[in-house]
Amino acid sequence: MTDTTVTKIDSHFSPKGAMGQKYLATGIHLAMRLWENEAPGDAKPPTTRDYETVGYVIQGKAELHIEGQMVLLEPGSSWVVPKGASHAYKIVEPFTAVEATAPPARVHGRDDSTN
């Protein structure tokens, strides 16, 4: 029998990751996280991850530097970072975005490693 349990997550009580992300709902194959009021600053170091990320900007601006390209992320923008792609973010204006990762980023310490 399949699991039909519904899980509700209140972001006010969500655990935070080492990079400042709030972990939201996590399923077996997909997870969500929230980047809330990220401060402007220098570009973060490039990294690669063993999961795919899709995101949506709620407010602010950031530059996504990915595989030699730069994409400006603004409110209403959505983006994809393929699994294994070298990428870095530079926050330009206080930035809030939600991301989904597949497989879930938090599982097995996937968010802990910076390759």
FENLIN-V801410 format. One record per residue. RES is the residue in three letters. D_LAST is the distance of its C-alpha to the last C-alpha in whole Angstrom. Layout:
res->RES d_last->D_LAST
res->RES d_last->D_LAST
This chain:
res->MET d_last->39
res->THR d_last->36
res->ASP d_last->34
res->THR d_last->36
res->THR d_last->35
res->VAL d_last->34
res->THR d_last->32
res->LYS d_last->32
res->ILE d_last->30
res->ASP d_last->31
res->SER d_last->28
res->HIS d_last->30
res->PHE d_last->29
res->SER d_last->26
res->PRO d_last->23
res->LYS d_last->21
res->GLY d_last->17
res->ALA d_last->16
res->MET d_last->15
res->GLY d_last->18
res->GLN d_last->18
res->LYS d_last->21
res->TYR d_last->21
res->LEU d_last->24
res->ALA d_last->25
res->THR d_last->23
res->GLY d_last->25
res->ILE d_last->24
res->HIS d_last->22
res->LEU d_last->21
res->ALA d_last->21
res->MET d_last->21
res->ARG d_last->20
res->LEU d_last->22
res->TRP d_last->21
res->GLU d_last->24
res->ASN d_last->25
res->GLU d_last->22
res->ALA d_last->23
res->PRO d_last->23
res->GLY d_last->21
res->ASP d_last->19
res->ALA d_last->16
res->LYS d_last->13
res->PRO d_last->10
res->PRO d_last->8
res->THR d_last->6
res->THR d_last->5
res->ARG d_last->7
res->ASP d_last->9
res->TYR d_last->12
res->GLU d_last->15
res->THR d_last->16
res->VAL d_last->19
res->GLY d_last->21
res->TYR d_last->24
res->VAL d_last->25
res->ILE d_last->28
res->GLN d_last->28
res->GLY d_last->27
res->LYS d_last->25
res->ALA d_last->22
res->GLU d_last->20
res->LEU d_last->17
res->HIS d_last->16
res->ILE d_last->14
res->GLU d_last->14
res->GLY d_last->17
res->GLN d_last->19
res->MET d_last->20
res->VAL d_last->21
res->LEU d_last->24
res->LEU d_last->23
res->GLU d_last->27
res->PRO d_last->29
res->GLY d_last->29
res->SER d_last->26
res->SER d_last->24
res->TRP d_last->21
res->VAL d_last->19
res->VAL d_last->15
res->PRO d_last->15
res->LYS d_last->12
res->GLY d_last->9
res->ALA d_last->11
res->SER d_last->9
res->HIS d_last->11
res->ALA d_last->12
res->TYR d_last->15
res->LYS d_last->18
res->ILE d_last->21
res->VAL d_last->24
res->GLU d_last->26
res->PRO d_last->26
res->PHE d_last->24
res->THR d_last->25
res->ALA d_last->23
res->VAL d_last->23
res->GLU d_last->20
res->ALA d_last->20
res->THR d_last->17
res->ALA d_last->18
res->PRO d_last->17
res->PRO d_last->17
res->ALA d_last->14
res->ARG d_last->16
res->VAL d_last->17
res->HIS d_last->15
res->GLY d_last->13
res->ARG d_last->10
res->ASP d_last->10
res->ASP d_last->10
res->SER d_last->6
res->THR d_last->4
res->ASN d_last->0
